[in-house]
Amino acid sequence: MEIDFKGIKVIGFDADDTLWVNETYFRETEEKFSKLLEDYETRNKIDQELFKMEMKNLELYGYGIKGFMLSMIESALELSNNGISQATLLEILNLGKKMIAHPVELLDGIEEILNKLQGKYRLIVLTKGDLLDQERKLERSGLSKYFHHVEVLSDKKEKNYRDLLEHLNIDVKEFLMIGNSLKSDVLPIVNIGAKAIHVPFHTTWKHEEIAEPEQKTGYMGINSLKKILQYL
């Protein structure tokens, strides 16, 4: 579905898996975590229990690598009936630290896109996760020069977006959100009257999976971020 973007003045970009690679590293770390615990349970069971632990801890730790690290440690203790060795716990901790220290891998063409949009629109980053980690990734990415504002939200629900747009004095009808998650970046935005572009990433965290509406209203989907230049 094509959308009329003529009235757009401000564009919000999601960060993880929209500006740079993120979910891929979580999947790789989960595989390494499963190998460390293969003496205690099957791969499938380990994956299931880790996800359950993440969901249980989400309200306590929020989104991001640090909460994921703590959930891995707690899952390891439960799956091993507290029999996991200190050495293995240290390995799990180091898995998380490696994720935090991982170089930022920009998605294809993102800097070219931002460079072309910068003079035409006010660009902002709206992401969720750990504040320190997201600030660190933005600095490493070299993209901060393109954005007027960066906001790390505790969650991406309708109220979060509505409150932020009001705080930044952005008219909802002049706002466009671009992101990879229907659940977090698209549907809440169109529900408050703004527009969105959905650019799926090749892998999605189970918590972010949601069925696409039969009728797209207020947003359009594209398979490559570079295609947004055809519309903006």
Solvent accessible surface area in square Angstrom, and as a share of the most:
residue,aa,sasa,rsa
1,M,124,0.55
2,E,134,0.60
3,I,22,0.11
4,D,91,0.47
5,F,13,0.06
6,K,183,0.78
7,G,47,0.45
8,I,11,0.06
9,K,123,0.52
10,V,10,0.06
11,I,0,0.00
12,G,0,0.00
13,F,0,0.00
14,D,10,0.05
15,A,1,0.01
16,D,27,0.14
17,D,9,0.04
18,T,4,0.02
19,L,0,0.00
20,W,3,0.01
21,V,18,0.10
22,N,20,0.10
23,E,13,0.06
24,T,33,0.19
25,Y,28,0.11
26,F,25,0.10
27,R,62,0.23
28,E,82,0.37
29,T,8,0.05
30,E,25,0.11
31,E,79,0.36
32,K,106,0.45
33,F,1,0.00
34,S,5,0.03
35,K,140,0.59
36,L,51,0.25
37,L,0,0.00
38,E,114,0.51
39,D,132,0.68
40,Y,89,0.34
41,E,63,0.28
42,T,88,0.51
43,R,123,0.45
44,N,96,0.49
45,K,75,0.32
46,I,1,0.00
47,D,45,0.23
48,Q,76,0.34
49,E,38,0.17
50,L,3,0.01
51,F,43,0.18
52,K,120,0.51
53,M,12,0.05
54,E,17,0.08
55,M,57,0.25
56,K,122,0.52
57,N,5,0.03
58,L,32,0.16
59,E,173,0.77
60,L,136,0.68
61,Y,92,0.35
62,G,29,0.28
63,Y,30,0.11
64,G,25,0.24
65,I,11,0.05
66,K,80,0.34
67,G,10,0.10
68,F,5,0.02
69,M,18,0.08
70,L,83,0.41
71,S,2,0.01
72,M,0,0.00
73,I,40,0.20
74,E,53,0.24
75,S,1,0.01
76,A,0,0.00
77,L,60,0.30
78,E,106,0.48
79,L,30,0.15
80,S,10,0.06
81,N,131,0.67
82,N,115,0.59
83,G,49,0.48
84,I,16,0.08
85,S,56,0.36
86,Q,160,0.71
87,A,69,0.53
88,T,22,0.13
89,L,43,0.21
90,L,103,0.51
91,E,85,0.38
92,I,0,0.00
93,L,59,0.29
94,N,59,0.30
95,L,20,0.10
96,G,0,0.00
97,K,108,0.46
98,K,136,0.58
99,M,17,0.08
100,I,32,0.16
101,A,65,0.50
102,H,73,0.33
103,P,98,0.62
104,V,32,0.19
105,E,93,0.42
106,L,59,0.29
107,L,38,0.19
108,D,112,0.58
109,G,20,0.20
110,I,2,0.01
111,E,67,0.30
112,E,88,0.39
113,I,0,0.00
114,L,0,0.00
115,N,92,0.47
116,K,109,0.46
117,L,1,0.01
118,Q,68,0.30
119,G,79,0.76
120,K,126,0.53
121,Y,28,0.10
122,R,80,0.29
123,L,0,0.00
124,I,0,0.00
125,V,2,0.01
126,L,0,0.00
127,T,4,0.02
128,K,30,0.13
129,G,18,0.17
130,D,35,0.18
131,L,105,0.52
132,L,97,0.48
133,D,7,0.03
134,Q,10,0.04
135,E,86,0.39
136,R,58,0.21
137,K,23,0.10
138,L,14,0.07
139,E,140,0.63
140,R,110,0.40
141,S,13,0.09
142,G,40,0.38
143,L,0,0.00
144,S,58,0.38
145,K,135,0.57
146,Y,15,0.06
147,F,21,0.09
148,H,119,0.53
149,H,52,0.23
150,V,54,0.31
151,E,47,0.21
152,V,30,0.18
153,L,16,0.08
154,S,94,0.61
155,D,33,0.17
156,K,6,0.02
157,K,124,0.53
158,E,63,0.28
159,K,137,0.58
160,N,39,0.20
161,Y,0,0.00
162,R,113,0.41
163,D,64,0.33
164,L,11,0.06
165,L,6,0.03
166,E,130,0.58
167,H,140,0.62
168,L,23,0.11
169,N,138,0.71
170,I,14,0.07
171,D,71,0.37
172,V,42,0.24
173,K,152,0.64
174,E,47,0.21
175,F,0,0.00
176,L,0,0.00
177,M,0,0.00
178,I,0,0.00
179,G,0,0.00
180,N,20,0.10
181,S,7,0.05
182,L,15,0.07
183,K,75,0.32
184,S,6,0.04
185,D,2,0.01
186,V,0,0.00
187,L,32,0.16
188,P,13,0.08
189,I,0,0.00
190,V,29,0.17
191,N,96,0.49
192,I,24,0.12
193,G,45,0.43
194,A,4,0.03
195,K,55,0.23
196,A,0,0.00
197,I,0,0.00
198,H,19,0.08
199,V,16,0.09
200,P,72,0.45
201,F,28,0.12
202,H,145,0.65
203,T,30,0.17
204,T,52,0.30
205,W,41,0.14
206,K,108,0.46
207,H,36,0.16
208,E,19,0.08
209,E,107,0.48
210,I,81,0.41
211,A,88,0.69
212,E,85,0.38
213,P,50,0.32
214,E,181,0.81
215,Q,150,0.67
216,K,64,0.27
217,T,97,0.56
218,G,19,0.18
219,Y,2,0.01
220,M,7,0.03
221,G,33,0.32
222,I,14,0.07
223,N,118,0.61
224,S,39,0.25
225,L,14,0.07
226,K,90,0.38
227,K,74,0.31
228,I,0,0.00
229,L,50,0.25
230,Q,132,0.58
231,Y,68,0.26
232,L,24,0.12
